[in-house]
Amino acid sequence: MSDWRAVYEGPLEWQAELVKAVLEEHDIQAVVLNLRDRSYGNFGRIRVMVEEGDFDQAMMYLRLSPPNP
């Protein structure tokens, strides 16, 4: 995923899925990358990744319409 950048990083998978849904509504391909280690009590983070070329547009959409639960 060297051509991908993180637009979101947090501890909760449902929040990452909301971010992904907002981006997909704007035709931006997004992937949820779970970096948590369940062996140690869910230690770690979850990221939403987008392609490098979509990064600026994705960040703009997330600033304009942040996902709310």
C-alpha positions in Angstrom: 0.0 0.0 0.0 2.8 2.4 -0.7 0.6 4.5 -3.0 -2.0 4.8 -0.3 -2.3 7.4 2.5 -4.3 7.4 5.7 -7.1 9.9 6.0 -8.3 8.6 9.3 -6.8 6.8 12.3 -8.6 5.8 15.4 -9.4 3.0 17.9 -12.9 2.1 16.8 -13.8 0.1 13.7 -17.3 1.5 13.4 -15.9 5.1 13.1 -13.5 3.9 10.4 -16.5 2.4 8.5 -18.4 5.7 8.7 -15.4 7.5 7.2 -15.2 4.9 4.5 -18.9 5.3 3.7 -18.6 9.1 3.4 -15.7 8.7 1.0 -17.5 6.1 -1.1 -20.5 8.4 -1.4 -18.1 10.8 -3.2 -16.7 8.0 -5.5 -13.4 7.7 -3.6 -12.2 4.2 -3.1 -11.3 3.6 0.6 -10.0 0.6 2.5 -10.2 0.0 6.2 -6.9 -1.3 7.5 -7.1 -2.9 10.9 -3.8 -2.8 12.7 -5.1 -4.0 16.1 -3.6 -6.9 17.8 -6.4 -8.8 19.5 -3.9 -10.9 21.4 -3.2 -7.9 23.7 -6.7 -6.6 24.4 -7.3 -4.8 21.1 -4.0 -2.8 21.2 -3.4 -0.8 18.1 -5.3 1.5 15.6 -7.6 1.3 12.6 -6.9 3.3 9.5 -8.9 4.4 6.5 -6.6 4.5 3.5 -7.1 6.1 0.1 -5.0 6.2 -3.0 -2.4 9.0 -3.1 -4.2 10.8 -6.0 -7.5 11.0 -4.0 -5.9 12.1 -0.7 -6.5 15.9 -1.0 -10.1 15.5 -2.2 -10.8 12.9 0.5 -9.6 15.3 3.2 -11.7 18.1 1.8 -14.9 15.9 1.9 -14.1 14.8 5.5 -13.6 18.4 6.6 -16.9 19.5 4.9 -19.0 16.6 6.1 -17.4 14.8 9.0 -19.0 11.4 9.7 -21.3 11.5 12.7 -22.7 8.4 14.5 
